[in-house]
């Protein structure tokens, strides 16, 4: 822009210039402010909040509402957007927002808003996108008058709230432009709504997972000719998949996980545009048809936790875009060599846990160079592990537990070179072999979980474990290991979960165990996410990261002697301590009362003497407690946590007295109770009791450590 010359300025008398500037500023101020009506509507919304996320500092009556935080206006100075996600808002949503006649987008997600959703917003004449997800909204969705004209709403996201009731049909009848409806994670009942399929020709996304929907999948879904995503997992839907659903050729993602669906999968191959198919957690039967090879775009296949059987179809190799195959917990059989994994170059996760596959592990799997997680546990694979597994340079999660693999030394030598490996489960294999010792094993520098349980291995706790400096969880239980616990155990600075129970270890409990850094402090394990979820057998809750597991020290069912170290009180982060079924003597250290996080304490079946420390009453989180079958004496402390436990927690201590025993303090006690220290008694009785608890606080479902005791 060219500047005016001095001669040009002379054309305008000074008073005229000033007047012109004043008029321009006045005009600009008048045209750049939102209307009083719109400002009033926004302030009404603000007034309905009990916590406003500091909006008051910006939303002032003496300023233009188009400049307020979270507010956008168009050129006509009408409010078009109210974008206040994740602002810590509490209170109700004012219906006055519906008075903003130019409003297009409303995002109030991820706050703590309560009350109902004003119908005025859902039936707005202008709103295109309404997102109130992740709040605490309650009630149902209101019916609209039958005379209501078509509404422009395109996207409605009410997920992750507390809504109840059925979907009112009149809402969808007037939503002619609806493209996406997300009502997942609420408590809606009734059937899947199908009205949008008829009313809205562009309807593409229907998300209803995590509700209480029931009945069969309605045939009317076949009218959703543009549907790309159908998600209705974690409901109570039953019956078989209707044939009409296979006519939705546009469907790309189908999620029906964890329902009550049944029948065969014969029609699924018609959905040739499928990218994701998730029918896990249902009651499907039959086999996977060869026609599944027609799903050329398929990237994720989840058929886990069904009753599907037979051999895997060779045509699965035609689904060359597959990234994830999850077939765990079915009845598949036969040899895996039917699948040519060389044709699946994009495969990253293969989960075949709990099936009946036989033969050797096919070497073609090792051509899947992108594989990050491989779980073949609880099948009938046999033979030795191939060295070609070393080709899997990205493999992080490997579980081969409970097969019939042999040669543990060679297996560990092969796997040790894998720098990417962080999780390794190889338990229930290598029966009656010898634990490799010395320098025969190297590598595993990034390993964080190692499970070599239930192999009946002989030998000692090997020194090569001391080099696994990133190890957080170590499972060696149910073997035949002998000798003492090595002193180097305290050098594993990240170890927080140690289970060496049911072996034949000897010696005293070493002071090194009392110096384990992760058990002394509240520091959490590294936030490492598992490539595959690890399940709790009893609750079926899944763990997705290492730090979710409790801090555990389990030395039960061995031949440890001597005293329980006083220094055990230093392990203040412990959640479970199990020293049962050993030959420990002396008194129960009072320092155990320092373990304020303790939830499980089992000292049963030892030779402990003296009184029960009254300070144990202060272990407020203690939910399982067992000191039975010792030689303790005196009154059982009352008035605290110990009073909440069953009488069986104190049985087998003839010198104890109190309300939990047959012997009242100050009177003649009952006769002595015989105590058996045999291995058979330990395994069949005490082990079952104490470890039932262990399952409750986080044992890996993948391992099923005590399958022979608990089925």
C-alpha positions as CSV (number, residue, x, y, z in Angstrom):
1,X,0.0,0.0,0.0
2,X,1.5,3.3,-1.1
3,X,1.8,6.0,1.6
4,X,0.1,9.4,1.1
5,X,2.4,12.2,0.2
6,X,2.4,15.4,2.2
7,X,0.5,17.2,-0.5
8,X,-2.2,14.6,-0.3
9,X,-2.7,15.1,3.4
10,X,-3.4,18.8,2.7
11,X,-6.5,17.8,0.8
12,X,-8.1,16.8,4.1
13,X,-8.6,19.4,6.8
14,X,-7.5,18.0,10.2
15,X,-11.0,18.2,11.8
16,X,-12.4,16.1,8.9
17,X,-9.7,13.4,9.3
18,X,-10.5,13.1,13.0
19,X,-14.2,12.9,12.4
20,X,-13.7,10.2,9.7
21,X,-11.5,8.1,12.0
22,X,-14.1,8.4,14.8
23,X,-16.9,7.3,12.5
24,X,-14.9,4.3,11.2
25,X,-14.0,3.1,14.6
26,X,-17.6,3.5,15.8
27,X,-18.8,1.6,12.8
28,X,-16.2,-1.2,13.2
29,X,-17.2,-1.6,16.9
30,X,-20.8,-1.8,16.0
31,X,-20.4,-4.5,13.4
32,X,-17.8,-6.7,15.2
33,X,-19.7,-7.4,18.3
34,X,-22.0,-10.4,18.8
35,X,-25.7,-9.7,19.6
36,X,-26.9,-9.2,23.1
37,X,-29.2,-12.2,22.6
38,X,-26.3,-14.5,21.8
39,X,-24.2,-13.1,24.6
40,X,-27.1,-13.7,27.0
41,X,-27.5,-17.3,25.9
42,X,-23.9,-18.0,26.5
43,X,-24.0,-16.4,29.9
44,X,-27.0,-18.5,30.8
45,X,-24.9,-21.6,29.9
46,X,-22.1,-20.3,32.1
47,X,-24.6,-19.6,35.0
48,X,-25.6,-23.3,34.9
49,X,-22.1,-24.5,35.7
50,X,-20.9,-25.1,39.2
51,X,-17.3,-25.2,38.0
52,X,-16.6,-23.2,34.9
53,X,-12.9,-24.1,34.2
54,X,-11.9,-20.4,34.5
55,X,-14.2,-19.3,31.8
56,X,-15.4,-16.4,33.9
57,X,-12.1,-14.6,33.3
58,X,-12.8,-14.5,29.6
59,X,-16.6,-14.6,29.4
60,X,-17.4,-11.1,30.6
61,X,-20.5,-9.1,29.8
62,X,-18.5,-6.0,28.9
63,X,-16.5,-7.8,26.1
64,X,-17.4,-9.2,22.7
65,X,-18.5,-12.8,23.0
66,X,-16.8,-13.6,19.7
67,X,-13.5,-13.1,21.6
68,X,-14.4,-15.5,24.5
69,X,-12.4,-18.7,25.0
70,X,-13.9,-21.6,23.1
71,X,-16.2,-19.4,21.0
72,X,-16.0,-18.8,17.3
73,X,-18.1,-16.5,15.2
74,X,-18.7,-16.1,11.4
75,X,-18.4,-13.0,9.4
76,X,-21.9,-12.0,10.4
77,X,-20.8,-12.1,14.0
78,X,-23.0,-15.1,14.8
79,X,-21.7,-17.8,17.1
80,X,-20.9,-20.9,15.1
81,X,-18.8,-23.0,17.5
82,X,-18.8,-23.7,21.2
83,X,-15.7,-25.8,21.7
84,X,-15.1,-26.5,25.4
85,X,-13.7,-30.0,25.6
86,X,-11.6,-31.1,28.6
87,X,-12.1,-27.8,30.5
88,X,-13.1,-29.4,33.9
89,X,-16.7,-28.1,33.6
90,X,-19.3,-29.3,36.1
91,X,-23.0,-28.6,36.3
92,X,-25.8,-28.9,33.7
93,X,-26.0,-28.0,30.0
94,X,-28.3,-25.0,29.6
95,X,-31.0,-25.3,26.9
96,X,-30.2,-21.6,26.1
97,X,-27.4,-22.8,23.8
98,X,-30.2,-23.9,21.5
99,X,-31.0,-20.2,21.1
100,X,-27.8,-19.6,19.1
101,X,-29.4,-19.6,15.6
102,X,-26.0,-19.8,13.8
103,X,-24.5,-22.6,15.9
104,X,-22.9,-25.4,13.9
105,X,-20.5,-27.2,16.2
106,X,-20.8,-28.0,19.9
107,X,-18.1,-29.9,21.7
108,X,-18.5,-30.3,25.5
109,X,-16.8,-33.7,25.7
110,X,-14.5,-34.9,28.5
111,X,-15.9,-32.8,31.3
112,X,-18.1,-33.7,34.3
113,X,-21.4,-32.3,33.1
114,X,-24.5,-33.9,34.6
115,X,-28.3,-33.8,34.2
116,X,-30.0,-34.4,30.9
117,X,-29.2,-33.5,27.3
118,X,-31.5,-30.6,26.4
119,X,-33.8,-31.7,23.4
120,X,-33.3,-28.2,22.1
121,X,-29.8,-29.1,21.1
122,X,-30.6,-32.4,19.5
123,X,-33.5,-30.8,17.5
124,X,-31.6,-27.6,16.6
125,X,-32.3,-26.0,13.3
126,X,-28.5,-25.3,12.8
127,X,-26.3,-27.7,14.7
128,X,-24.3,-30.1,12.5
129,X,-22.0,-31.7,15.1
130,X,-23.0,-32.3,18.7
131,X,-20.4,-34.0,21.0
132,X,-21.1,-34.4,24.7
133,X,-19.2,-37.6,25.2
134,X,-17.3,-38.6,28.4
135,X,-19.5,-36.7,30.8
136,X,-22.0,-37.8,33.5
137,X,-25.2,-37.0,31.7
138,X,-28.3,-39.1,32.7
139,X,-31.8,-39.8,31.7
140,X,-33.0,-40.8,28.2
141,X,-33.4,-39.2,24.9
142,X,-36.7,-37.3,24.5
143,X,-39.2,-38.0,21.7
144,X,-39.7,-35.2,19.2
145,X,-43.2,-34.0,18.1
146,X,-44.3,-35.9,15.0
147,X,-44.7,-32.6,13.2
148,X,-41.0,-31.8,13.6
149,X,-39.3,-30.8,10.3
150,X,-36.1,-32.4,9.1
151,X,-33.0,-31.4,11.2
152,X,-29.5,-30.8,9.9
153,X,-27.6,-32.8,12.5
154,X,-24.9,-34.9,11.0
155,X,-22.8,-36.2,13.9
156,X,-24.1,-37.0,17.3
157,X,-21.7,-38.3,20.0
158,X,-23.2,-39.1,23.4
159,X,-20.9,-41.9,24.3
160,X,-19.5,-42.6,27.7
161,X,-22.3,-41.1,29.8
162,X,-25.0,-42.5,32.0
163,X,-27.9,-42.5,29.6
164,X,-30.7,-45.1,30.0
165,X,-33.9,-46.2,28.2
166,X,-34.6,-47.0,24.6
167,X,-33.8,-45.0,21.5
168,X,-36.8,-42.9,20.6
169,X,-37.7,-43.5,17.0
170,X,-38.9,-40.0,16.2
171,X,-35.4,-38.6,16.8
172,X,-34.0,-40.6,13.9
173,X,-37.0,-40.0,11.6
174,X,-36.2,-36.3,11.4
175,X,-32.4,-36.7,11.2
176,X,-32.3,-36.9,7.4
177,X,-28.6,-35.8,7.3
178,X,-27.3,-38.0,10.0
179,X,-23.9,-39.6,9.2
180,X,-22.6,-40.8,12.5
181,X,-24.2,-41.8,15.8
182,X,-22.0,-42.8,18.7
183,X,-24.0,-43.9,21.8
184,X,-21.5,-46.4,23.2
185,X,-20.7,-46.9,26.9
186,X,-24.1,-46.0,28.3
187,X,-27.0,-48.1,29.7
188,X,-29.4,-48.1,26.7
189,X,-31.8,-51.0,26.5
190,X,-34.0,-52.5,23.8
191,X,-33.0,-53.4,20.3
192,X,-30.5,-51.8,17.9
193,X,-32.3,-48.8,16.3
194,X,-32.7,-49.2,12.5
195,X,-34.7,-46.0,11.7
196,X,-31.5,-44.1,10.7
197,X,-31.0,-46.7,7.9
198,X,-34.3,-45.6,6.3
199,X,-34.4,-41.9,7.2
200,X,-30.8,-40.9,6.5
201,X,-29.4,-42.0,3.1
202,X,-25.8,-41.1,4.1
203,X,-25.8,-42.9,7.4
204,X,-22.3,-44.5,7.8
205,X,-21.3,-45.0,11.4
206,X,-23.3,-46.7,14.2
207,X,-21.5,-47.2,17.5
208,X,-23.5,-48.9,20.3
209,X,-20.9,-51.0,22.2
210,X,-21.0,-51.3,26.0
211,X,-24.7,-50.9,26.6
212,X,-27.5,-53.3,27.6
213,X,-29.0,-53.9,24.2
214,X,-30.8,-57.2,23.7
215,X,-32.7,-59.2,21.1
216,X,-31.6,-60.3,17.7
217,X,-29.7,-58.1,15.3
218,X,-32.6,-56.6,13.3
219,X,-32.9,-57.4,9.6
220,X,-33.6,-53.8,8.9
221,X,-29.9,-53.0,9.1
222,X,-29.7,-54.3,5.6
223,X,-31.2,-51.0,4.5
224,X,-28.1,-49.2,5.7
225,X,-26.6,-49.3,2.2
226,X,-23.9,-46.7,3.1
227,X,-22.9,-48.1,6.5
228,X,-19.2,-48.4,6.9
229,X,-18.9,-49.1,10.7
230,X,-21.2,-51.1,12.9
231,X,-20.1,-51.5,16.5
232,X,-22.4,-53.2,19.0
233,X,-20.0,-55.2,21.2
234,X,-20.4,-55.9,24.9
235,X,-24.2,-56.1,24.8
236,X,-26.7,-59.0,25.2
237,X,-27.5,-59.5,21.5
238,X,-28.5,-63.1,20.6
239,X,-29.4,-65.2,17.7
240,X,-27.5,-65.6,14.5
241,X,-26.2,-63.0,12.0
242,X,-29.2,-62.1,9.7
243,X,-28.6,-62.7,6.0
244,X,-29.4,-59.0,5.4
245,X,-26.3,-57.9,7.2
246,X,-24.2,-59.6,4.5
247,X,-25.8,-57.3,1.9
248,X,-24.2,-54.2,3.3
249,X,-21.4,-54.3,0.8
250,X,-20.1,-50.9,2.0
251,X,-19.3,-52.3,5.5
252,X,-15.7,-51.9,6.4
253,X,-15.6,-52.5,10.2
254,X,-17.9,-54.9,12.1
255,X,-17.5,-55.1,15.9
256,X,-19.9,-57.5,17.7
257,X,-17.5,-58.6,20.4
258,X,-18.8,-60.2,23.6
259,X,-22.5,-60.9,22.9
260,X,-24.5,-64.1,22.8
261,X,-24.5,-64.6,19.1
262,X,-24.4,-68.0,17.6
263,X,-24.5,-70.0,14.4
264,X,-22.0,-70.4,11.6
265,X,-19.9,-67.8,9.7
266,X,-20.9,-69.0,6.2
267,X,-22.1,-65.6,4.8
268,X,-19.3,-63.4,6.2
269,X,-17.3,-63.6,2.9
270,X,-19.9,-61.5,1.1
271,X,-18.6,-58.4,3.0
272,X,-15.7,-58.0,0.6
273,X,-14.9,-54.5,1.8
274,X,-14.3,-55.6,5.4
275,X,-11.1,-54.2,7.0
276,X,-11.9,-55.3,10.5
277,X,-14.0,-58.3,11.6
278,X,-14.5,-58.8,15.4
279,X,-16.9,-61.5,16.4
280,X,-14.9,-62.6,19.5
281,X,-16.5,-63.6,22.8
282,X,-19.7,-65.2,21.3
283,X,-21.0,-68.7,20.7
284,X,-20.2,-69.2,17.0
285,X,-19.7,-72.8,15.9
286,X,-18.6,-74.6,12.8
287,X,-15.5,-73.7,11.0
288,X,-14.0,-70.8,9.1
289,X,-15.1,-71.2,5.5
290,X,-12.6,-71.3,2.7
291,X,-14.4,-68.3,1.2
292,X,-12.9,-66.1,3.8
293,X,-10.1,-65.7,1.3
294,X,-12.4,-63.4,-0.6
295,X,-11.9,-60.7,2.1
296,X,-8.9,-59.2,0.3
297,X,-9.0,-56.0,2.3
298,X,-9.1,-57.7,5.7
299,X,-6.5,-56.4,8.2
300,X,-7.9,-57.5,11.6
301,X,-9.6,-60.9,12.3
302,X,-10.9,-61.5,15.8
303,X,-12.8,-64.7,16.3
304,X,-11.5,-65.4,19.8
305,X,-13.5,-67.0,22.6
306,X,-16.0,-68.9,20.5
307,X,-16.6,-72.6,19.8
308,X,-15.2,-72.6,16.3
309,X,-13.5,-75.8,15.3
310,X,-11.8,-77.6,12.4
311,X,-8.6,-76.8,10.6
312,X,-7.8,-73.3,9.5
313,X,-8.6,-72.8,5.8
314,X,-5.6,-72.5,3.5
315,X,-7.4,-69.6,1.8
316,X,-6.7,-67.5,4.8
317,X,-3.3,-67.0,3.2
318,X,-5.2,-65.0,0.5
319,X,-6.0,-62.2,3.0
320,X,-2.6,-60.7,2.3
321,X,-3.3,-57.4,4.2
322,X,-3.8,-59.2,7.5
323,X,-2.1,-57.4,10.4
324,X,-3.8,-59.2,13.3
325,X,-5.1,-62.7,13.7
326,X,-6.8,-63.5,17.0
327,X,-8.3,-67.0,17.2
328,X,-7.6,-67.8,20.9
329,X,-9.9,-69.9,23.0
330,X,-11.6,-72.0,20.3
331,X,-11.3,-75.6,19.2
332,X,-9.1,-75.3,16.1
333,X,-7.1,-78.4,15.3
334,X,-4.8,-79.8,12.8
335,X,-1.4,-78.5,11.6
336,X,-0.7,-74.9,11.2
337,X,1.3,-75.6,8.1
338,X,-1.9,-75.3,6.1
339,X,-1.4,-71.5,6.3
340,X,1.3,-70.1,4.1
341,X,2.5,-67.2,6.3
342,X,4.9,-66.1,3.6
343,X,1.9,-64.5,1.9
344,X,1.1,-62.5,5.0
345,X,4.0,-60.0,5.0
346,X,2.1,-57.4,7.1
347,X,1.2,-59.7,10.0
348,X,2.1,-58.1,13.3
349,X,0.1,-60.1,15.9
350,X,-0.8,-63.8,15.8
351,X,-2.7,-65.2,18.9
352,X,-3.7,-68.9,18.9
353,X,-3.8,-69.4,22.6
354,X,-6.0,-72.3,23.9
355,X,-6.6,-74.4,20.8
356,X,-5.7,-77.9,19.7
357,X,-3.1,-77.4,17.0
358,X,-0.6,-80.1,16.6
359,X,2.7,-80.7,14.8
360,X,5.7,-78.4,14.7
361,X,5.6,-74.6,14.6
362,X,5.7,-73.8,10.9
363,X,8.8,-72.1,9.8
364,X,6.9,-69.9,7.4
365,X,5.8,-67.9,10.4
366,X,9.3,-66.6,10.7
367,X,9.0,-64.9,7.3
368,X,6.6,-62.4,8.9
369,X,9.3,-59.9,9.5
370,X,6.9,-57.3,11.0
371,X,5.6,-59.7,13.7
372,X,5.6,-58.1,17.2
373,X,3.5,-60.6,19.1
374,X,3.3,-64.4,18.8
375,X,1.2,-66.5,21.2
376,X,0.9,-70.2,20.6
377,X,0.4,-71.3,24.2
378,X,-1.8,-74.2,25.3
379,X,-1.7,-76.2,22.1
380,X,0.1,-79.4,21.2
381,X,3.1,-78.2,19.3
382,X,6.2,-80.3,19.7
383,X,9.8,-80.5,18.8
384,X,12.5,-77.9,19.1
385,X,12.3,-74.2,18.3
386,X,13.8,-73.3,15.0
387,X,16.7,-70.9,14.8
388,X,14.8,-69.0,12.1
389,X,12.8,-67.3,14.8
390,X,15.8,-65.0,14.9
391,X,14.5,-63.4,11.7
392,X,11.7,-61.8,13.7
393,X,13.7,-58.6,14.5
394,X,10.6,-56.8,15.9
395,X,9.3,-59.6,18.1
396,X,8.5,-58.2,21.5
397,X,5.9,-60.6,23.0
398,X,6.5,-64.4,22.7
399,X,4.4,-67.0,24.5
400,X,5.0,-70.7,23.8
401,X,3.8,-72.0,27.2
402,X,2.1,-75.4,27.7
403,X,3.1,-77.3,24.6
404,X,5.6,-80.2,24.3
405,X,8.7,-78.3,23.3
406,X,12.1,-79.8,24.1
407,X,15.7,-78.6,24.7
408,X,15.4,-75.6,26.9
409,X,19.1,-74.8,26.6
410,X,19.0,-74.4,22.9
411,X,15.7,-72.5,23.1
412,X,17.2,-69.9,25.4
413,X,20.4,-69.7,23.3
414,X,18.3,-69.0,20.2
415,X,16.0,-66.4,21.8
416,X,18.7,-64.7,23.8
417,X,19.9,-62.8,20.7
418,X,16.5,-61.2,20.2
419,X,17.1,-57.5,21.2
420,X,13.4,-56.6,20.8
421,X,12.1,-59.4,23.1
422,X,10.5,-58.0,26.3
423,X,8.0,-60.7,27.3
424,X,8.8,-64.4,27.2
425,X,6.6,-67.2,28.5
426,X,7.9,-70.7,27.9
427,X,6.5,-72.6,31.0
428,X,4.9,-76.0,30.9
429,X,7.5,-77.3,28.4
430,X,10.9,-79.0,28.6
431,X,9.7,-81.6,31.2
432,X,12.3,-82.9,33.6
433,X,15.2,-81.2,31.8
434,X,18.0,-79.3,33.5
435,X,18.0,-75.5,34.0
436,X,21.0,-74.3,32.0
437,X,23.7,-72.7,34.1
438,X,27.0,-70.9,33.8
439,X,27.7,-68.8,30.7
440,X,25.7,-71.0,28.3
441,X,23.0,-68.3,28.0
442,X,23.6,-64.8,27.0
443,X,21.5,-61.8,25.7
444,X,18.0,-61.0,26.8
445,X,19.2,-57.4,27.6
446,X,15.7,-56.0,27.2
447,X,13.7,-58.8,28.7
448,X,11.2,-57.6,31.3
449,X,9.0,-60.7,32.0
450,X,10.4,-64.2,32.1
451,X,8.3,-67.2,32.9
452,X,9.9,-70.7,33.0
453,X,7.3,-72.2,35.4
454,X,5.9,-75.8,35.7
455,X,8.7,-77.5,33.8
456,X,10.0,-79.8,36.6
457,X,13.4,-78.5,35.9
458,X,16.3,-79.6,38.1
459,X,19.4,-77.5,38.9
460,X,19.8,-74.2,40.6
461,X,18.6,-70.6,40.0
462,X,21.1,-69.8,37.2
463,X,23.6,-67.0,37.4
464,X,22.9,-65.8,33.9
465,X,19.6,-64.3,35.2
466,X,21.7,-61.7,37.0
467,X,22.5,-60.1,33.7
468,X,18.9,-59.4,32.9
469,X,19.0,-55.9,34.3
470,X,15.6,-54.9,32.9
471,X,13.7,-57.8,34.4
472,X,10.6,-56.8,36.3
473,X,8.8,-60.2,36.7
474,X,10.4,-63.6,37.2
475,X,8.3,-66.9,37.4
476,X,10.2,-70.1,38.3
477,X,7.6,-71.8,40.4
478,X,6.7,-75.5,40.2
479,X,10.1,-76.8,39.3
480,X,12.7,-78.9,41.2
481,X,15.3,-76.3,41.7
482,X,17.6,-76.7,44.6
483,X,20.2,-74.7,46.5
484,X,19.9,-71.2,48.0
485,X,18.6,-67.9,46.6
486,X,21.7,-66.2,45.1
487,X,22.8,-62.9,46.6
488,X,22.9,-61.2,43.2
489,X,19.0,-61.1,43.3
490,X,19.2,-57.6,44.8
491,X,21.1,-56.4,41.8
492,X,18.0,-56.7,39.6
493,X,16.9,-53.2,40.3
494,X,13.6,-53.4,38.4
495,X,12.5,-56.8,39.8
496,X,9.1,-56.3,41.6
497,X,7.4,-59.7,41.1
498,X,9.3,-62.8,42.1
499,X,7.6,-66.3,42.3
500,X,10.0,-69.2,43.1
501,X,7.4,-71.2,45.0
502,X,7.1,-75.0,45.0
503,X,10.7,-75.9,44.4
504,X,13.3,-77.5,46.8
505,X,15.3,-74.4,47.6
506,X,17.2,-74.4,50.8
507,X,19.1,-72.2,53.2
508,X,17.9,-69.0,55.0
509,X,16.0,-66.2,53.5
510,X,19.0,-64.1,52.3
511,X,19.4,-60.5,53.3
512,X,19.7,-59.7,49.6
513,X,16.0,-60.2,49.2
514,X,15.5,-57.4,51.8
515,X,17.4,-55.0,49.6
516,X,15.3,-55.2,46.4
517,X,14.9,-51.6,45.3
518,X,11.4,-52.0,43.7
519,X,10.0,-53.7,46.8
520,X,11.4,-51.1,49.1
521,X,9.9,-48.1,47.3
522,X,6.6,-47.1,45.7
523,X,8.3,-46.6,42.4
524,X,6.2,-48.2,39.7
525,X,7.4,-50.5,37.0
526,X,8.2,-49.0,33.6
527,X,5.1,-48.2,31.7
528,X,5.5,-50.9,29.1
529,X,2.4,-51.8,27.1
530,X,2.0,-55.5,26.2
531,X,1.6,-56.2,22.5
532,X,-1.2,-58.7,23.6
533,X,-3.4,-58.3,26.6
534,X,-2.7,-60.6,29.5
535,X,-5.7,-61.9,31.3
536,X,-6.6,-62.7,34.9
537,X,-8.0,-66.3,34.9
538,X,-10.7,-65.7,37.5
539,X,-12.0,-62.3,36.7
540,X,-11.2,-62.2,33.0
541,X,-9.9,-58.7,33.5
542,X,-7.1,-57.8,31.1
543,X,-3.8,-56.2,31.8
544,X,-2.3,-54.1,29.1
545,X,0.8,-52.9,30.9
546,X,3.6,-54.2,33.1
547,X,3.0,-51.7,35.9
548,X,-0.6,-52.9,36.5
549,X,0.7,-56.0,38.3
550,X,1.1,-56.1,42.1
551,X,4.5,-56.3,43.8
552,X,4.9,-59.9,45.0
553,X,7.4,-62.0,46.9
554,X,6.4,-65.7,46.8
555,X,8.8,-68.2,48.4
556,X,6.2,-70.8,49.5
557,X,6.6,-74.6,49.5
558,X,10.4,-74.8,49.7
559,X,12.8,-75.9,52.4
560,X,13.9,-72.5,53.7
561,X,15.1,-72.5,57.4
562,X,16.0,-70.0,60.0
563,X,14.3,-66.8,61.0
564,X,12.1,-64.4,59.0
565,X,14.5,-61.5,58.7
566,X,13.6,-58.4,60.7
567,X,14.6,-56.4,57.7
568,X,11.6,-57.6,55.9
569,X,9.9,-54.5,57.1
570,X,11.9,-52.6,54.6
571,X,9.9,-54.0,51.7
572,X,7.2,-51.4,52.1
573,X,5.8,-51.7,48.6
574,X,4.9,-55.3,48.9
575,X,1.3,-56.3,48.1
576,X,1.7,-60.0,48.6
577,X,4.1,-61.9,50.8
578,X,3.9,-65.7,50.9
579,X,6.4,-67.7,53.0
580,X,4.1,-70.6,53.7
581,X,5.1,-74.3,53.8
582,X,8.8,-74.0,54.7
583,X,10.8,-74.8,57.8
584,X,11.0,-71.2,59.2
585,X,11.3,-70.8,62.9
586,X,11.4,-68.0,65.5
587,X,8.9,-65.3,66.0
588,X,6.8,-63.3,63.5
589,X,8.8,-60.0,63.1
590,X,6.8,-57.0,64.3
591,X,8.4,-55.1,61.4
592,X,5.9,-56.8,59.0
593,X,3.4,-54.2,60.3
594,X,5.4,-51.6,58.3
595,X,4.2,-53.2,55.1
596,X,1.2,-50.9,54.8
597,X,0.4,-51.9,51.2
598,X,0.1,-55.6,52.1
599,X,-3.0,-57.3,50.9
600,X,-2.0,-60.9,51.2
601,X,0.2,-62.4,54.0
602,X,0.7,-66.2,54.3
603,X,3.0,-67.6,56.9
604,X,1.2,-70.9,57.3
605,X,2.8,-74.3,57.7
606,X,6.1,-73.3,59.3
607,X,7.5,-73.7,62.8
608,X,7.0,-70.1,64.0
609,X,6.7,-69.5,67.8
610,X,5.9,-66.7,70.1
611,X,2.9,-64.4,70.0
612,X,1.1,-62.7,67.1
613,X,2.3,-59.1,67.0
614,X,-0.6,-56.8,67.8
615,X,0.7,-54.3,65.3
616,X,-0.5,-56.6,62.5
617,X,-3.9,-55.2,63.2
618,X,-2.8,-52.0,61.6
619,X,-2.4,-53.6,58.1
620,X,-5.6,-52.0,56.9
621,X,-5.5,-53.3,53.3
622,X,-4.9,-56.9,54.4
623,X,-7.6,-59.1,52.7
624,X,-6.0,-62.5,53.0
625,X,-4.2,-63.7,56.1
626,X,-3.0,-67.2,57.1
627,X,-0.8,-68.2,60.0
628,X,-2.2,-71.7,60.5
629,X,-0.2,-74.8,61.4
630,X,2.6,-73.2,63.4
631,X,3.4,-73.2,67.1
632,X,2.2,-69.7,68.0
633,X,0.8,-68.9,71.5
634,X,-1.0,-66.3,73.5
635,X,-4.1,-64.3,72.7
636,X,-5.1,-63.4,69.1
637,X,-5.1,-59.6,68.9
638,X,-8.6,-58.3,68.5
639,X,-10.3,-55.0,67.6
640,X,-8.5,-54.6,64.3
641,X,-7.9,-56.1,60.9
642,X,-7.1,-59.6,62.3
643,X,-10.7,-59.9,63.6
644,X,-12.0,-59.9,60.1
645,X,-10.5,-63.2,59.2
646,X,-12.0,-66.7,59.4
647,X,-11.1,-69.1,62.1
648,X,-9.1,-71.3,59.6
649,X,-6.5,-68.5,59.4
650,X,-5.4,-69.5,62.9
651,X,-6.0,-73.3,63.0
652,X,-3.2,-75.6,64.0
653,X,-1.8,-73.4,66.7
654,X,-2.8,-75.3,69.9
655,X,-1.4,-72.6,72.2
656,X,-3.4,-69.7,70.7
657,X,-6.5,-68.5,72.5
658,X,-9.2,-66.1,71.6
659,X,-12.6,-65.9,70.0
660,X,-11.3,-67.4,66.7
661,X,-10.1,-70.6,68.4
662,X,-11.6,-73.4,70.6
663,X,-9.4,-72.2,73.4
664,X,-10.6,-69.2,75.4
665,X,-7.8,-67.1,76.9
666,X,-7.4,-67.9,80.6
667,X,-8.9,-71.4,80.3
668,X,-7.7,-74.9,79.4
669,X,-7.0,-75.1,75.7
670,X,-7.9,-77.8,73.3
671,X,-5.6,-80.7,72.7
672,X,-2.6,-80.2,70.4
673,X,-3.3,-80.3,66.7
674,X,-1.0,-82.5,64.6
675,X,0.9,-80.6,61.9
676,X,2.1,-82.3,58.7
677,X,5.0,-80.8,56.9
678,X,4.9,-83.3,54.1
679,X,5.2,-82.1,50.5
680,X,2.0,-83.7,49.6
681,X,0.1,-81.8,52.3
682,X,1.7,-78.5,51.2
683,X,0.9,-78.9,47.6
684,X,-2.7,-80.1,47.9
685,X,-4.0,-78.0,50.7
686,X,-1.9,-74.9,51.6
687,X,-0.8,-74.2,48.1
688,X,-4.4,-74.2,46.8
689,X,-5.5,-71.8,49.5
690,X,-2.7,-69.3,49.3
691,X,-2.4,-69.2,45.6
692,X,-6.1,-68.9,45.0
693,X,-5.6,-65.4,46.4
694,X,-2.6,-64.8,44.1
695,X,-4.8,-65.4,41.1
696,X,-7.2,-62.8,42.5
697,X,-4.5,-60.1,42.5
698,X,-3.1,-60.5,39.1
699,X,-1.7,-63.8,37.9
700,X,-1.3,-64.0,34.2
701,X,-4.2,-65.7,32.4
702,X,-1.8,-66.7,29.7
703,X,0.2,-68.8,32.2
704,X,-2.6,-70.5,34.2
705,X,0.1,-71.2,36.8
706,X,-1.9,-73.5,38.9
707,X,-4.0,-75.2,36.3
708,X,-3.5,-78.6,37.8
709,X,-4.9,-77.4,41.1
710,X,-7.7,-75.2,39.8
711,X,-8.7,-76.8,36.5
